[in-house]
Amino acid sequence: MAKSANSISIRTTFKKRPYNIRPYLLTLASVFILEIFLSNGRGPTMYLFLRKEFKWDEKVMAKFMAFFGSLGLITQYLIVPFLTENKRIRMRDSTLAALSMLTGAGSATITAFASQEWEIYVSGLVNFLG
């Protein structure tokens, strides 16, 4: 049964589509898979980094993740709609995505060069869209 489900998935993914949309769907699917791969790898790697550099334990890391996870939810439900729907701002989705990538890169850079614990929290604040 699993083999037939896989073959149906593959055939559906690669079938011809109207308006020549197949390349766009394949690109979108590839980007989505890469994003999942990167986001799932970040947490454990960051924990190992913070444990080595700042002697964090799982309790400190859990509080850190809970706080910035909550910040991420607030951002997605309050800040993003404000940036995209406000009559004065009206930020396009592509601009918002570029800003998100820029803040993510800034956050990663701050984390990489952090020498004090408070800088880790600053990097989390910088990454408010990520």
C-alpha positions as CSV (number, residue, x, y, z in Angstrom):
1,M,0.0,0.0,0.0
2,A,2.8,2.5,0.9
3,K,4.5,1.9,-2.5
4,S,1.4,2.8,-4.4
5,A,0.8,5.9,-2.3
6,N,4.4,7.0,-3.0
7,S,4.0,6.4,-6.7
8,I,0.8,8.4,-6.7
9,S,2.5,11.3,-4.8
10,I,5.4,11.3,-7.3
11,R,3.1,11.2,-10.3
12,T,0.9,14.0,-8.9
13,T,3.9,16.2,-8.1
14,F,5.4,15.9,-11.6
15,K,2.3,15.9,-13.8
16,K,1.8,18.6,-16.4
17,R,-0.2,21.5,-15.1
18,P,-2.1,24.3,-16.9
19,Y,-0.4,27.6,-17.5
20,N,3.0,25.9,-17.2
21,I,2.9,26.1,-13.4
22,R,4.8,22.9,-12.7
23,P,8.3,24.6,-12.4
24,Y,6.9,27.1,-9.9
25,L,5.3,24.3,-7.8
26,L,8.5,22.3,-7.9
27,T,10.5,25.3,-6.9
28,L,8.1,26.1,-4.1
29,A,8.2,22.6,-2.8
30,S,12.0,22.5,-2.9
31,V,12.3,25.8,-0.9
32,F,9.7,24.5,1.6
33,I,11.7,21.3,2.1
34,L,15.0,23.2,2.5
35,E,13.3,25.6,5.0
36,I,12.1,22.6,7.1
37,F,15.5,21.1,7.0
38,L,17.2,24.3,8.1
39,S,14.7,25.2,10.8
40,N,14.7,21.6,12.3
41,G,18.5,21.7,12.5
42,R,18.8,25.0,14.1
43,G,17.4,24.2,17.6
44,P,19.7,21.3,18.5
45,T,22.7,23.0,17.0
46,M,22.0,26.2,18.9
47,Y,21.5,24.3,22.1
48,L,24.9,22.6,21.7
49,F,26.5,26.0,20.9
50,L,25.0,27.7,23.9
51,R,25.8,24.8,26.2
52,K,29.4,25.0,25.2
53,E,29.9,28.7,25.1
54,F,27.7,29.9,27.9
55,K,27.2,26.8,30.0
56,W,23.4,26.8,29.4
57,D,21.4,23.9,30.6
58,E,18.1,22.6,29.3
59,K,16.1,24.8,31.8
60,V,17.7,28.0,30.6
61,M,17.3,26.9,26.9
62,A,13.6,26.0,27.5
63,K,12.9,29.5,28.9
64,F,14.8,31.1,26.1
65,M,12.8,29.1,23.5
66,A,9.5,29.6,25.2
67,F,10.0,33.4,25.3
68,F,11.1,33.7,21.7
69,G,8.5,31.2,20.5
70,S,5.9,33.4,22.1
71,L,7.4,36.5,20.6
72,G,7.3,34.7,17.2
73,L,3.6,34.0,17.6
74,I,2.9,37.6,18.6
75,T,4.8,38.8,15.6
76,Q,3.0,36.6,13.2
77,Y,-0.5,37.5,14.5
78,L,0.0,41.2,15.3
79,I,3.1,42.7,13.6
80,V,2.9,41.0,10.2
81,P,-0.8,41.9,9.6
82,F,0.0,45.5,10.7
83,L,2.9,45.7,8.3
84,T,0.9,44.3,5.4
85,E,-2.5,45.8,5.9
86,N,-1.8,49.2,7.4
87,K,-2.8,51.9,4.8
88,R,0.4,53.8,5.3
89,I,2.9,50.9,5.2
90,R,1.3,48.3,3.0
91,M,4.4,46.1,2.9
92,R,4.4,43.5,0.1
93,D,4.8,39.9,1.0
94,S,8.1,39.7,-0.9
95,T,9.5,42.7,1.0
96,L,8.4,41.2,4.2
97,A,10.1,37.9,3.3
98,A,13.3,39.8,2.4
99,L,13.2,41.6,5.7
100,S,12.7,38.3,7.5
101,M,15.8,36.9,5.8
102,L,17.8,40.0,6.6
103,T,16.8,39.9,10.3
104,G,17.5,36.2,10.4
105,A,21.0,36.7,9.0
106,G,21.6,39.6,11.4
107,S,20.5,37.4,14.3
108,A,22.7,34.5,13.3
109,T,25.7,36.9,13.0
110,I,25.1,38.4,16.5
111,T,24.8,34.9,17.9
112,A,28.0,33.7,16.2
113,F,30.0,36.6,17.6
114,A,28.3,36.9,21.0
115,S,30.7,37.0,23.9
116,Q,28.2,37.7,26.7
117,E,24.9,36.1,27.4
118,W,22.7,39.2,26.9
119,E,23.9,39.3,23.3
120,I,22.0,36.0,22.7
121,Y,18.8,37.7,23.8
122,V,19.5,40.7,21.5
123,S,19.9,38.3,18.6
124,G,16.5,36.8,19.4
125,L,14.9,40.2,19.4
126,V,16.6,41.1,16.1
127,N,15.1,37.9,14.6
128,F,11.5,39.0,15.5
129,L,10.2,38.1,12.0
130,G,12.0,34.7,11.8
